[in-house]
């Protein structure tokens, strides 16, 4: 699938005061090691690390791909703030994806040396657990919100790789998504788009991520 628009964003959708309120909320709750689907064996937000701690082999695999900490949020007022932007992005970008459920929100903590390598958020395989709200669905839209003042950190550049382009093009360049360098910017993109976060080199960076699910594409 080649979308007309690879992402859609709203510059400073959230005010600094709202961003700081979310940061305060996220920092007030326990942190956990950020996972990937390959290591978790399930949707990362559904694995309880206290009951299912990482093995040494899992840690070695994980830290080659991702190193950060996360907190899971499920506050109704946050969903109410985010959903209108997701609906507008879905329409304005021309995706018109059908979706009907969102995961817990991932509040991300990045400090120097933390990063997240190339990945996408989706899978061609629908959820198989009948007891889970992901049953029969896939991630279709990803939402990222920059919460930190850009003066408070260095590094941590968000990048995308539009792999629908010709891989033989020698002058092909990775795209810096500079719009996310602004505090309060909300960005949506199809969950199958490849992206990464470069290592943080100084300070602290916080962001909020949420994935929106629906039945597989037909």
Buried (B, 14 or more C-beta within 10 A) or exposed (E): EEBEEBBBBBEEBBEEEBBBBBBEBBEEEEBBBBBBBEBBEBBBBBBEEEEEEBEEEBEEBBEEBBBBBBBBBEEEEBBEBBBEBBEBBBEEBEBEBEBEEBBBBBBBBBBBEBBBBEBBBBBEEEBEEEEEBBEBBBBBBBBBBBBBBBEEBEBBBBBBBBEEEEEEEEEEEBBEBEBBBBBBBBBBBBBBBBBBBBBBEEBBBBBBBBBBBBBEEE
